[in-house]
Amino acid sequence: MIHKYIGANLKLLKKFRTNNAGTLTTGNSKSHSFNGLQATIEFEKNIKLKPDSFLSKDLNNHKDIKFRKSVEIKLSCASMDYYVSGSDILPTNINFPNFNDPEVDANSLKKQIEANLHNLSNQSKKHYRKKKVLSFFTAC
């Protein structure tokens, strides 16, 4: 009986911890720079999110990669979906891949980031908001 439950959970964990590629969506923030970007997720020492480079509107204070705490980011992959809260994304590296290109001006400069993820789920926050009934029993 124990093997029945542990075996299924181990299969899900193996599927969950597989490097994947997919498309990012950023909840209700349709104008966010990450919305619609292709990205990869890699499971190494840390969980890394690597979105493709994008045209940056803000070069100085990086507001285009900040998320509100309540925003949920979804990475839709072929085999499964990953969900992460905006507060659990920590950018670790910011690059400008076309910075040295002489034909590039400030309006066409691309930004590429790498980020560590501190909390990751295969279920949306909506899944956990379902009504739950808690029971308390006492022995007399």
Long-range contacts (C-beta under 8 A, 24 or more apart in sequence): 12-122, 15-79, 15-80, 16-80, 16-122, 17-43, 18-43, 18-79, 19-43, 20-75, 20-77, 20-78, 20-79, 20-80, 20-82, 21-77, 22-75, 22-76, 22-77, 22-78, 22-81, 22-82, 23-75, 23-76, 24-51, 24-73, 24-74, 24-75, 25-73, 25-74, 25-76, 26-67, 26-71, 26-73, 26-74, 27-71, 27-72, 27-73, 27-74, 28-71, 29-67, 29-68, 29-71, 32-64, 32-67, 32-71, 33-57, 33-64, 33-65, 33-111, 34-65, 34-73, 39-75, 41-75, 41-77, 41-82, 41-117, 46-116, 46-117, 47-116, 47-117, 47-120, 48-92, 48-114, 48-115, 48-116, 48-117, 49-75, 49-84, 49-89, 49-114, 49-115, 49-116, 49-117, 50-114, 50-115, 51-112, 51-113, 52-112, 53-95, 53-97, 53-98, 53-110, 53-111, 53-112, 54-110, 54-111, 54-112, 55-107, 55-108, 55-109, 55-110, 55-111, 56-96, 56-109, 56-110, 56-111, 59-106, 59-109, 59-111, 62-91, 62-94, 64-111, 65-91, 65-94, 65-111, 65-113, 72-124, 72-125, 74-124, 80-122, 81-122, 82-120, 82-121, 82-122, 83-120, 83-121, 83-122, 83-123, 83-124, 83-125, 84-117, 84-119, 84-120, 84-121, 85-119, 85-125, 88-117, 88-118, 88-119, 88-120, 89-115, 89-116, 89-117, 89-118, 90-115, 90-116, 90-117, 90-118, 91-115, 92-116
